[in-house]
Structures are given as C-alpha cells and as structure tokens.
Amino acid sequence: MEKFGFSFSLSRLLGIAQAKQKFARSTGIPTTKSGLERKIGRSILNLLFKK
C-alpha cells in the first residue's frame, strides 16, 4: 500500500485532539499515557531527592 503524504484522523476531525491539547495546557496534566508516566516519575524522583 502506498502512502500519499497525508493521513486521516477521526479524533482530529471531531476536534477531540484539540480539546485534549487545550485541557493539557491549561491544567498541566498530560493526556497521553507516556506523558502522564513521565510526569509521575519526575514527581516521585523530586520527592525522593528533594530538588
């Protein structure tokens, strides 16, 4: 299957991606699994080492 330089995303079409992005920016809480894991990990390390 060939790629033509574009992709389709239903969540972008419905505005879900933009809503999640606005929420994450305004609250400081990431909406992706990896982002949330990074934030929790950083918080735990900061608690342990008292930066």
N, C-alpha and C positions, 0 to 999 in steps of 0.2 A: 504494500500500500504506500502510495506516495504522499508526501506532505507538501502542502501548497503555501506554507508560511503563515497560516492562521489556525486558530483553534476555537472551538465553541465551548462556552461555559454557561450552564444554566444559572448558576448562582450569580454570575456577573450580570447576566441578562435581567434577572429578577431584582438586582440591587442588594442581594444578600452580602456579597463580598464587601461592598462599600459600607454597608451598615455595620458589619463586624469590624471593619477598619476604623470607623468613627468611634465605636464603642471602646476599642482597644486604646486608641489615642487619648480619649477623654478620661478614661478610668485608670490607665496604666496597667491594665490586666490583659495579657496576651490572649488571643482567641485560638491560637494554634497549639497543638499538643507539644511540639518541640519548644515553642516559646514559653509555655507555662512551665515545662520541666526546667528550662534554663533559669527562669525567674525564681522558682522554688529552690533549686540547687544553690543559686547565688545567695539567697536569703539564709539558708542553712549554714553555708560557709561563713557568711558575715557574722552570724550568731556565735559560731564556734571560735572564730579568730578575732572577733571584736575590732573590725577595721576602724 
